[in-house]
Amino acid sequence: MQAPLQTPRLEIRNLTRRFGGRDVVRDVSLTVMPGQVTCLLGPSGCGKSTTLRIVAGIDRQDAGEVHVDGALVSGATQHHPPELRGIGLMFQDYALFPHLSVGDNVGFGLTGSRADKRARVMELLERVHLGAYYAKFPHELSGGEQQRVALARAVAPRPKVMLMDEPFSGLDNRLRDGIRDTTLELLREEGAAVLLVTHEPEEAMRMADEIALMRAGRIVQKGAPYNVYNAPADRMAAAFFSDVNVIRGTVEGALTDTPFGRFLAPGVPDGTEVEIVIRPQHLRIDFDRQGRGPNPTPQDGTPARGVVERARFIGHESLVDFRMDHDGSVLKAAVPSVFLPKPGTPLWLMIRRERCFVFPAKGRQKTGA
């Protein structure tokens, strides 16, 4: 017998929001299951926070619907206020009440007997490792401790959905990882559907089960972090996650000639200009070939020579800029450990073909092809 399909805890259908005649959010749709973390990722101004505000009920869409546990909470026919949606909120500003103790902050808004409320507060403070801080006040806490109090307060009413708008941006790097892990563990155990907004790809990759990459108000790609990173929808999607190198060529017979050999471009019409995108960590320096010239091998393809312009050590690797002989373009190679060749040093480079992405260059096709 087949298991029944689980109802999404949060479902967003075709949300659109306009300001001054401009679509800030355009036809955005998402589903988030219980215990799932979905990240809205994108640059500032792409519509992430506006989407979050609509789901929370702080703003209202011009079109589309928001459903929580299958029930319509915002649409053309009805609009529930924020407090009736079963949604928790966490923002950059922890918004703790300065005149209330930690315990009273966490318990604010809880219903039931005093004993039940205190038991719930103590349970959550213990979970975030602040059990001894019940009577302290916010000004006595560090930023990381305040963040954990804000988390406990948001989770206390057992919201069905948790909305998080860059909640860790005010923390230094030393604190972020531990607090993010604590947050995820607690939210998943509570069964909340989490919609997280961030502009930091690393945070999205670390926290999300699914990433929805936004640009200009639209979701341009959705999927698991591994898939979004390794199968980007276009050049801009690839470049959002890391630096990229771009090599241009023109398709003839589903192939593109480059200084690094021929690349497949299946399904792309002849005469179309394409961009071959490769991340710096997949551009390899061929130390075995130095001084032997550009003789290709079946395994490696064709090497191309570049001259070192700059080399920097950035901790776990070195980043080397090459001015390429064939067209004067600059390509970046990320090399593990310390490798700092002097400017002017010529080196042969190889490309990992299986890690390249080939995209048509928008609006660029030769006439007469």
Secondary structure, DSSP 8 states (H G I E B T S, - for coil): --------SEEEEEEEEEETTEEEEEEEEEEE-TT-EEEEE--TTSSHHHHHHHHHTSS--SEEEEEETTEEEESSS-B--GGGTTEEEE-SS----TTS-HHHHHHTT--S-HHHHHHHHHHHHHHTT-GGGTT--GGGS-HHHHHHHHHHHHHTT--SEEEEESTTTTS-HHHHHHHHHHHHHHHHHHT-EEEEEES-HHHHHHH-SEEEEEETTEEEEEE-HHHHHHS-SSHHHHHHHS--EEEEEEEETTEEEETTEEEE-TT--TTEEEEEEE-GGGEEE-GGGTTT-S--BTTTB--EEEEEEEEEE-SSEEEEEEEETTT--EEEEEEES-----TT-EEEEEE-GGG-EEEEEEEEE-TT-
